[in-house]
Every structure is written in structure tokens, then in C-alpha cells.
């Protein structure tokens, strides 16, 4: 929601203007504990509060991309989401992970692996563009702040092609 130079609502409006016929799911991340705005009113498909919990992010992405809810398994005091290890067999995807932080790369790859996915990795926007020129991907998971070329600029150039 709050980013330098352009806030999340303005970004969402611009994306919707640039891609009026493509149903690109948009998720609003906000650091406030309450909803700052009605996310749907501004074209967001979901709203998550930071710090993000991996289980909430996974549930939101699964719902947006597959329409399927993740199965929930009850534990003594906490509720954990059970990841479907056969999801990749049912819904195969070619995934490009664009992330400069090695720890975040490993975490994301492990989460994807638990669902049965493998992903190619690019460490910055320039590598992402090169990867997309070599191969077609169904999904690019793009970090925003990276060296050499940030995720927003890389996305602009990818969409322009």
C-alpha cells in the first residue's frame, strides 16, 4: 500500500489501465492492522496485512490462481495449512522466481517444491528479461527491489514485449 513514489492504489489503477483485457490478480499488502480501504473498490482481488504469514499468502495465491482452497489441518492450538504435494501434477506451471536475496530464494523454492513445482531463478530484473526471452513462463514471481533493474521496471519491459 505505502511505497515510495507511487502508492498501491495508484499502481493498481495504472496496471488495470495498461492491461484492461487481461485478468491479472492483484493483492494489496498493508502494514496496518485494519483495512485502509476496501481493496475490492480499487480493483484488488485480495487484501493481506503485513507481516505476511506464509500460510495466508499461500491460501490467497491458491484461491486466486486455481479457485481451490488449501486443505486445513487442525493442530492443538494452531491451525496449519496442509500443502498439496500433487498440485503441480494437477495444475502444471512453468515458474520463474525473480529474487536477489538468497535466503528468500531458498524459502520460495522450498514452498514451491512442497507443492511439486520446480522454478527457474533470476537474481535481478535483467536476468528475468533474459530468462523470459529464452523460455515461456506461466508465472513470474517478481521481487520489487533488486539491484541492476528492479522488478517494476523489468515487468514494464516484459509486458511491453
C-alpha positions in Angstrom: 0.0 0.0 0.0 2.7 2.5 1.0 5.6 2.6 -1.4 8.0 5.4 -2.4 7.0 7.4 -5.5 3.6 5.6 -6.1 1.2 4.0 -3.6 -0.5 0.7 -4.2 -3.9 2.2 -5.3 -2.2 4.3 -8.0 -0.2 1.3 -9.1 -3.3 -0.9 -9.3 -5.1 1.7 -11.4 -2.2 2.0 -13.8 -1.9 -1.8 -14.2 -5.6 -2.0 -14.8 -5.3 0.8 -17.5 -2.3 -0.9 -19.1 -3.9 -4.4 -19.1 -7.7 -3.8 -19.4 -8.4 -7.2 -21.0 -6.0 -9.3 -19.0 -7.4 -10.6 -15.7 -4.2 -10.1 -13.7 -4.9 -10.8 -10.0 -3.8 -8.0 -7.7 -3.2 -8.4 -3.9 -2.9 -5.4 -1.6 -0.3 -5.7 1.1 -0.8 -3.2 4.0 1.1 -2.8 7.2 -1.9 -1.5 9.2 -3.9 -4.0 11.2 -7.1 -2.8 9.8 -8.2 -2.3 6.2 -7.1 1.1 5.0 -9.6 0.9 2.1 -11.9 -1.6 0.7 -9.4 -3.4 -1.5 -12.1 -4.6 -4.0 -13.2 -1.0 -4.6 -9.8 -0.2 -6.1 -9.5 -3.4 -8.2 -7.7 -5.6 -5.8 -8.7 -9.3 -5.6 -7.5 -9.7 -2.1 -6.0 -7.9 0.9 -3.3 -9.1 3.3 -1.8 -7.5 6.4 1.9 -7.3 6.9 3.9 -9.0 8.2 2.6 -11.7 5.9 2.1 -15.2 7.2 3.3 -17.8 4.6 0.1 -19.8 5.1 -2.1 -16.7 4.4 -0.1 -15.9 1.3 -0.3 -19.5 0.1 -4.1 -19.7 0.7 -4.6 -16.4 -1.2 -2.5 -17.4 -4.2 -4.1 -20.8 -4.4 -7.5 -19.3 -4.3 -6.7 -16.6 -6.9 -4.9 -18.9 -9.4 -6.7 -22.2 -9.0 -10.0 -21.3 -7.3 -9.2 -24.1 -4.8 -8.9 -23.6 -1.1 -5.9 -25.2 0.6 -6.9 -28.0 2.9 -6.7 -27.0 6.6 -5.5 -29.4 9.2 -6.2 -28.7 12.9 -3.4 -28.8 15.4 -3.7 -28.5 19.2 -3.8 -24.7 19.5 -2.9 -23.6 16.0 -4.3 -24.1 12.6 -1.8 -25.1 9.8 -2.5 -25.3 6.2 -1.6 -28.6 4.5 0.2 -28.1 1.2 -0.9 -30.3 -1.6 2.2 -32.1 -2.8 0.4 -33.1 -6.0 -0.7 -29.7 -7.0 1.9 -29.4 -9.8 0.6 -32.6 -11.3 -2.9 -31.3 -11.5 -2.0 -27.7 -12.4 1.4 -27.7 -14.1 3.1 -24.3 -14.3 6.4 -23.1 -15.6 7.6 -20.7 -12.9 10.3 -18.0 -12.9 11.3 -16.8 -9.4 13.0 -13.4 -9.6 14.6 -12.6 -6.2 18.0 -11.2 -5.3 18.1 -12.4 -1.7 19.5 -16.0 -1.4 17.5 -16.7 1.8 14.3 -15.6 0.1 15.1 -17.7 -3.0 15.6 -20.8 -0.9 12.4 -20.2 1.1 10.3 -19.6 -2.1 11.9 -22.6 -3.9 11.1 -24.8 -0.9 7.5 -23.7 -0.7 7.1 -24.3 -4.4 8.8 -27.7 -4.1 6.3 -28.7 -1.4 3.6 -28.2 -4.0 5.6 -30.3 -6.5 6.9 -27.3 -8.5 10.3 -26.5 -9.8 11.2 -23.0 -10.6 14.0 -21.2 -12.6 15.7 -18.4 -10.6 16.8 -15.0 -11.8 18.7 -12.7 -9.4 17.6 -9.3 -10.8 15.4 -7.8 -13.5 17.9 -8.0 -16.3 18.3 -11.8 -15.7 14.5 -12.1 -15.6 14.2 -10.5 -19.0 16.9 -12.7 -20.4 15.2 -15.8 -19.0 11.8 -14.8 -20.5 13.4 -14.3 -23.9 14.8 -17.9 -23.7 11.7 -19.6 -22.4 7.9 -19.0 -21.9 6.7 -19.0 -18.3 3.2 -19.2 -16.9 4.1 -17.3 -13.8 6.9 -14.9 -12.7 7.2 -14.3 -9.0 8.9 -10.9 -9.0 10.6 -9.1 -6.2 10.2 -5.3 -6.4 13.5 -4.0 -5.0 16.6 -5.6 -6.7 20.0 -4.4 -7.9 20.7 -3.7 -11.6 17.0 -3.5 -12.5 14.1 -3.5 -10.1 11.0 -5.7 -10.5 8.7 -2.9 -11.6 11.0 -1.8 -14.5 11.6 -5.5 -15.5 7.8 -6.1 -15.5 7.2 -3.0 -17.6 9.8 -4.2 -20.2 8.4 -7.7 -20.2 4.8 -6.5 -20.7 6.0 -4.2 -23.5 7.4 -7.1 -25.4 
